[in-house]
């Protein structure tokens, strides 16, 4: 997985991207957190030097439907949404590994892992 596996534990990922952000996001979007179809979490998938690979995991909520038309436009939405704050997340990731200067990021296209789980790749570059 790479040199940062011991740093990006489940606890660290939760502190960087708290589970409560899902409800906050849907509250802002729909006016009611219960309207959300999925929960968003951060996962670490490895690195290659100063490029760290993460994914935003969209897990279907019980009794809800996670369909492609709900998630395919999310990279553009997440890249600009102030609550999701990808720039701030990338900077916090840089801080964690002691390389907070010149942090850049890129969100990839939504990928469907299953009907209950979609992911959006997040690449954070530290150089």
C-alpha positions as CSV (number, residue, x, y, z in Angstrom):
1,X,0.0,0.0,0.0
2,X,2.9,2.3,0.5
3,X,4.9,4.2,3.0
4,X,2.0,6.0,4.6
5,X,-0.2,3.0,5.5
6,X,0.7,3.3,9.2
7,X,-0.3,7.0,9.2
8,X,-3.6,6.8,7.4
9,X,-5.5,4.5,9.8
10,X,-9.2,4.4,10.0
11,X,-9.1,6.7,13.0
12,X,-6.9,9.2,11.1
13,X,-9.2,9.1,8.0
14,X,-12.2,9.7,10.2
15,X,-10.6,12.7,11.8
16,X,-9.7,14.1,8.4
17,X,-13.2,13.5,7.0
18,X,-15.7,13.0,9.8
19,X,-18.8,10.9,9.2
20,X,-20.9,13.8,10.2
21,X,-20.0,15.6,7.0
22,X,-22.5,13.3,5.1
23,X,-25.4,14.7,7.2
24,X,-24.1,18.2,7.0
25,X,-23.8,17.9,3.2
26,X,-27.4,16.6,2.8
27,X,-28.7,19.2,5.2
28,X,-27.2,22.0,3.1
29,X,-28.3,20.3,-0.2
30,X,-31.8,19.3,0.7
31,X,-32.6,21.0,4.0
32,X,-32.9,17.5,5.6
33,X,-30.0,15.1,6.3
34,X,-32.5,12.2,6.1
35,X,-32.9,12.9,2.3
36,X,-29.4,11.6,1.6
37,X,-29.0,8.3,-0.3
38,X,-25.4,7.6,0.9
39,X,-22.8,8.2,3.5
40,X,-19.4,9.6,2.5
41,X,-16.2,8.4,4.0
42,X,-12.5,8.7,3.1
43,X,-10.4,5.7,2.3
44,X,-6.6,5.5,1.7
45,X,-5.6,3.3,-1.2
46,X,-1.8,3.8,-1.3
47,X,0.9,6.0,-2.6
48,X,3.8,6.4,-5.0
49,X,6.3,8.7,-3.5
50,X,4.8,12.1,-3.0
51,X,1.5,11.1,-4.7
52,X,-1.1,9.9,-2.2
53,X,-4.2,8.0,-3.4
54,X,-7.5,8.2,-1.5
55,X,-11.1,7.7,-2.4
56,X,-14.3,9.2,-1.3
57,X,-16.5,6.2,-0.6
58,X,-20.2,6.6,-1.1
59,X,-22.0,3.9,0.7
60,X,-25.7,3.4,0.2
61,X,-27.9,4.1,3.2
62,X,-30.4,1.5,4.3
63,X,-33.6,1.8,2.4
64,X,-32.1,4.1,-0.1
65,X,-31.0,3.7,-3.7
66,X,-27.5,4.5,-4.9
67,X,-27.8,4.9,-8.6
68,X,-25.3,6.2,-11.1
69,X,-27.2,9.3,-12.0
70,X,-26.9,10.4,-8.3
71,X,-23.1,10.0,-8.1
72,X,-21.6,10.6,-11.6
73,X,-21.7,14.4,-11.3
74,X,-20.4,14.4,-7.8
75,X,-16.7,15.0,-8.6
76,X,-17.6,18.5,-9.9
77,X,-19.9,19.1,-7.0
78,X,-17.4,18.0,-4.4
79,X,-14.6,19.9,-5.9
80,X,-16.5,23.2,-5.2
81,X,-18.7,22.4,-2.2
82,X,-17.5,24.4,0.9
83,X,-18.6,21.6,3.3
84,X,-16.7,18.9,1.5
85,X,-13.8,21.3,1.1
86,X,-11.4,19.1,-1.0
87,X,-8.7,21.8,-0.9
88,X,-8.8,22.0,2.9
89,X,-8.8,18.1,3.1
90,X,-5.7,18.0,0.8
91,X,-4.0,20.6,3.0
92,X,-4.8,18.6,6.1
93,X,-3.4,15.4,4.5
94,X,-0.2,17.4,3.7
95,X,0.0,18.5,7.3
96,X,-0.3,15.0,8.6
97,X,2.7,13.8,6.6
98,X,4.7,17.1,7.2
99,X,4.5,18.3,3.6
100,X,1.9,21.0,3.6
101,X,3.5,23.3,1.0
102,X,2.5,23.0,-2.7
103,X,-0.2,20.5,-2.1
104,X,-2.4,19.9,-5.2
105,X,-5.3,17.5,-5.7
106,X,-7.5,16.0,-8.4
107,X,-10.8,14.1,-8.2
108,X,-11.3,11.3,-10.7
109,X,-14.5,10.0,-12.2
110,X,-17.0,8.1,-10.1
111,X,-16.5,4.4,-10.2
112,X,-19.2,1.8,-9.3
113,X,-17.7,-0.9,-7.1
114,X,-21.2,-2.4,-6.5
115,X,-24.8,-1.2,-6.4
116,X,-24.2,-0.3,-2.7
117,X,-20.7,1.4,-3.1
118,X,-19.4,4.0,-5.5
119,X,-16.1,5.7,-5.1
120,X,-14.5,8.9,-6.3
121,X,-10.7,8.7,-6.5
122,X,-8.8,11.6,-4.9
123,X,-5.1,12.0,-5.8
124,X,-3.1,14.4,-3.5
125,X,0.3,15.5,-4.7
126,X,2.8,16.8,-2.2
127,X,5.5,18.0,-4.5
